[in-house]
Amino acid sequence: MPMPAGLQPPLSVALARPASLSSANSLPGGPVYEPKWDGFRMLIVVDGAVSLWSRQGTDLTKRFPEIVAAADDHLPDGIILDGEAVIWRDDRLDFDALLRRMNSGTAAVARMARELPASYVAFDVLAVAHQDARALPFQDRRTLLEEVAVPWAPPMNLSPTTTKLEVAEQWFEALTASGIEGLVVKGVAQPYVGGQRDWMKVKHRDTIDVICGAVIGERARPSELVVGLPVNGELRIVGRTSSLDAQASRMLGKILSPPLGEHPWPSEVKPGAVDRFNRSRRDTVPLTLVEPMVVEISADVAMTGYSFRHVVRLLRPRPELDPAELPGWSGEGTATLG
């Protein structure tokens, strides 16, 4: 019995909008909390054979043979699961390993699957026994998912959930060390609606000191800051800020100064140096170099290697701090550019 036409992949997945824990009570039926996994969003479709699909509708079946094998062993025909492919290394989620998997050839994928296998964390179900489950409220879909998951063993995993705010708050604080990005919150009575941001995501943001070594635009009226962190004695570009408002731009223009000596960064960099996931721009990005200055930023905990995965937000400049006092950087050396 094949999947109905409306369940044939690729399928749109349900999405989440940024929110705070305090706003979650507005969800239909009340909130259900679960960890926000730092991996690749993935649908598993079992329709005669197993296939894996990304959020963008890309067929990932050949990229994760170990997940295909596990799904073939543990899942019944006619099911569609929503979840995340993750890789654990040293008791922490390793997003870099997933990126390498996506950018490797067939032979390398097979080797990576053996040496650093991926796991699957399921958090929703779209179909069971070839029947569309998306219109069911989340609590019913969760019951179906838990029944299906009874015989599972790693690498197939069921994402935990809780309706208790105090437990969710504990997860939010305690699971950061494992690479969990925060929480996803769903409404008990919500259906699964692909393409809509009906869920909520509460993500960690860390406040940290970094070094502004360049700006985008004019030094007197910068539009964005390019920031770095000391890595192995080098000031490495790790990202950029979101666009500065007029007040912040004017304020920074008054305190930023030209480099006093040789600067560790070039005057032009590849787009990936300041935006790790920029795929639209092909030409280089011109930098206006400045004398390195400490700034305080608010940033997602999610990083790829030494780079912030998302733009960071400027909180305030810290000209009273010496950049050389940041751990690991002596103010010497050259940059390693994304």
ABEGO torsion letter per residue (X at the ends): XBBBAAABOBBBBBBBBBBBAAAAAABBGEBBBBBBBBBBBBBBBBBGBBBBBBAAGBBAAAABAAAAAAAAAABBBGBBBBBBBBBBBGGBBBAAAAAAAAABBAAAAAAAAAABBBBBBBABBABBGGBBAAABBAAAAAAAAAAAAAABBOABBBBBBBABAAAAAAAAAAAAAAGBAEBBBBBAABBBBBGBBABBBBBBBBBBBBBBABBBEBAABBABBBBBBBBGGBBBBAEBBBBBBAAAAAAAAAABBBBABBBABBABBBAAAABAABAABABBBBBBBBBBBBBBBBBBABBBEABBABBBBBABBBAABBAAABBGBAGBEBBBBX
